[in-house]
Amino acid sequence: MTTPGTFTPRPGAAPLSRMIRAQAALETRMLLRNGEQLLLTVVIPTLLLVLFSTVDVVDTGDGKAVDFLAPGILALAVLSTAFTGQAIATGFDRRYGVLKRLGASPLPRWALMTAKTASVLVTEVLQVVLLTVIAFALGWSPHGNPFAVLLLLVLGTAAFSGLGLLMAGTLKAEATLAAANLVFLLLLVGGGVIVPLDRFPDAARAALELLPISALSDGLRDVLRDGAGMPWRDLGILAVWAVLGLGAAARLFRWE
């Protein structure tokens, strides 16, 4: 026998934490099901790591090639997910009105961005695990301060996320798609990921070293290959990019 009120509806929004978790899980599933995103986040970094570690194409200096390449490929993985993938996905969500509709739901806009960030972090963890396993299979022997590595990855994610959201929130979706992929290719070549920065002219090198991808790849390389302590200069560069990118995105992002 039921008591009065057993089946009385209780309308209302779910707890905020549950909404964020559900949205983050949805964003992660959508990202992992997208063939283009998988190409950027998994296939390209993996192929680059295996190819340039096993084939003597680029002079990476003394030591094993994988010791130079693995940190740079980890930086590339962060770039592909936090910047390129997020910019493209968010840009098309904005174009199709998804962001506008979600903004009118009980999920606050800041919580939506939190869920997107959580999705990025989950994807990056999967990337790092996969690339680390492959690098170990290729003979990688990293060493250094794990906390410094974690701090570099977190600040790199913040920097690239801010720039990706800024692009997605200010440009049209098609322009975001073209620009994000172009930036990805340019930073792949000129960001110290595969080609050492000391191969560039001094003037160009001085400018390239200030890019977030260069700071992230060089910082990871200093710690994981050379056993350096806390790479304060690279952390500082990433922090500046993070503050500028996230601040500009928060100010200029258009939801429609």
Summary of the structure (lengths in Angstrom):
residues: 256
radius of gyration: 20.3
end to end distance: 51.6
largest distance: 83.4
contacts: 837
relative contact order: 0.15
helix: 75%
strand: 0%
